[in-house]
Amino acid sequence: MPTWHSSYMGVSPLSTSVQVHIANGQHIKCSTGISSSVWSMQGYEFQSDMKIIPLQHYGLVVGMDWLESCSPMYVHWAFKWMQFQYNGVEITLQ
């Protein structure tokens, strides 16, 4: 599970609220975020802007904006891994 190092002190209002479409079909209004948040997964550190939404079962969900920023990306759905370049390093997450 990913971990992040930001604190609530970094939370600030978004300049424009956005509607986030979640997996169960609902739309959640998002009006706060954290700029340049540092988070880690499987020993790799990443930095990205985050939007804060209330989710019961997840600590962090990477969105299409983050996935797109790591393009091109290779995904093996059957073996559940993704591989991409990040800051000049080839990363495989599983």
N, C-alpha and C positions, 0 to 999 in steps of 0.2 A: 504494500500500500504506500502511496506517495506521502511524503512528509513535507512540510513547508516551514520556513523560518520567520515569516512575517508575524507581527503582532497586531492587535486591534488598533494600535496607534497609527498604523499605516492606512487604515480604512478611510476612504474619502468618497464624497458623492460623485457620481458620474455626471459629466456635463449634460448628457441626455440619457434618460432611462431607456432600457431595452426590454423587449419581451423575449424570454428564453423558452424555447420549445423543448420539453423534456420527454423522456422515453414513453411515459404513460399517456402521452397525448395532451397533457396540460400545458398551459402557458403560465410562466411565473414572471412577474415584474422584477427587474433588477435595477436598482438605483445606486448601489455602492460598489466599490472595487478597491483593489490594491495595485498601485503602479509598481512595476519592476520587482515583483515578488520573487524571492529565491526559494525554490522547492527542489526536492530530490526524489529520485526513484531508482532503486536497484544500484545505488552507489554513484549515480550520475547527478550532477546539479544542473538545474535549468533556471532561467530567469524569464519571466513573462508577466504581462499585466493580467490580473485576475478580476473576474466579476463574482460577486458574492450572492449566492442564492441559497435558500434553506432546503437542504436535502437530508433525509433521515438516514440513509444507509451508505453514503459515500463521503469521504473526506475531500476528494478532489476529482473532478471530471475534466479531462482535457477536451476542449472543443475543436471545432473545425478550424478556427483561426490559428490555434497552436499547431494542429496537424499540418495545415497548409504552410506554416512557417518552416516546417521541417522537410518540405518537398525538395527533391523527390524522395519518396518513402517506399520501401518494399515491405509488404505484409504477407505473412503466410498464415492464413486464417485457420487451417487445419492444425498447425502446430502452435498457434497463438503467439507469434512473435512479430515484431516490427523492427526494421533496420533503416537507419538514416544517418546523415552527417549533421553534427551539431558543433559549432565552433571548431571545425576542422577535425573532429574526432568521429570515427565510425562507431555508432551506438546500436546495440541490439537490446531491446526490451522484451521480456517474456512474462 
